[in-house]
Amino acid sequence: MSIKNIKSAVLGTIKFYQNFISPSLGSNCRFYPSCSSYTHQAVEKYGTFKGLQKGFWRILKCNPFSKGGIDLP
C-alpha cells in the first residue's frame, strides 16, 4: 500500500465517522473546528503520520476540564 493510499484510507475513515457515527453522538466537541474536522484538516496539511498525531493530541485536549475555543491545525 502506498503512502497516498494510506492517506486516502485515513481520510475516508474520518469522513465515514463524520457522516455515520458522529450525528448519532451529538455535538460534544469543545473546540472549533470539531475534533474530526481538525484531524481531517491536519492529515491533509501535514500528512498522515503528523496529522494523526496532531489529531490525537487534540482529542486528548477535548475534555470536560478544557474551556475549548478556536484551535486550527
C-alpha distance (Angstrom), angle and dihedral (degrees) to the residues before:
residue distance angle dihedral
M1 . . .
S2 3.79 . .
I3 3.79 126.0 .
K4 3.80 89.9 -108.6
N5 3.82 91.3 54.3
I6 3.80 91.9 48.8
K7 3.80 90.8 50.8
S8 3.82 90.6 49.1
A9 3.81 90.8 49.5
V10 3.81 91.9 50.4
L11 3.81 92.6 48.0
G12 3.81 90.1 46.6
T13 3.80 91.0 51.7
I14 3.80 90.8 51.3
K15 3.83 91.0 48.9
F16 3.82 90.0 49.1
Y17 3.81 89.4 52.7
Q18 3.82 91.7 47.7
N19 3.81 94.3 48.8
F20 3.80 102.9 38.1
I21 3.82 111.9 18.1
S22 3.80 106.4 29.9
P23 3.84 96.3 56.5
S24 3.80 90.9 60.1
L25 3.83 91.8 49.7
G26 3.80 95.8 52.2
S27 3.79 128.5 -138.2
N28 3.80 107.3 -48.4
C29 3.79 103.1 145.8
R30 3.79 116.1 116.8
F31 3.78 93.0 -157.8
Y32 3.78 138.2 69.0
P33 2.97 119.0 -103.6
S34 3.80 98.3 35.0
C35 3.80 116.8 -105.8
S36 3.81 92.7 -104.6
S37 3.82 92.2 48.9
Y38 3.80 89.7 47.0
T39 3.81 91.2 51.9
H40 3.82 91.9 47.0
Q41 3.82 90.6 51.2
A42 3.81 92.2 45.1
V43 3.83 92.7 51.7
E44 3.80 90.3 50.1
K45 3.82 92.7 46.4
Y46 3.83 102.5 38.7
G47 3.80 104.4 21.1
T48 3.77 131.7 -106.9
F49 3.81 103.2 -61.4
K50 3.81 100.0 39.6
G51 3.82 91.9 38.4
L52 3.81 92.6 53.2
Q53 3.79 89.8 45.7
K54 3.82 91.0 53.2
G55 3.81 90.1 45.9
F56 3.80 91.4 50.9
W57 3.82 92.0 53.0
R58 3.78 90.4 46.4
I59 3.82 91.3 53.6
L60 3.81 89.4 50.3
K61 3.83 89.7 53.0
C62 3.83 91.6 51.0
N63 3.79 100.2 86.0
P64 3.82 138.6 120.1
F65 3.81 91.3 -91.3
S66 3.81 93.7 56.7
K67 3.79 121.1 89.4
G68 3.83 90.3 -149.3
G69 3.80 121.2 -159.6
I70 3.77 135.1 152.9
D71 3.80 112.9 -20.7
L72 3.80 117.2 166.6
P73 3.82 124.0 -171.0
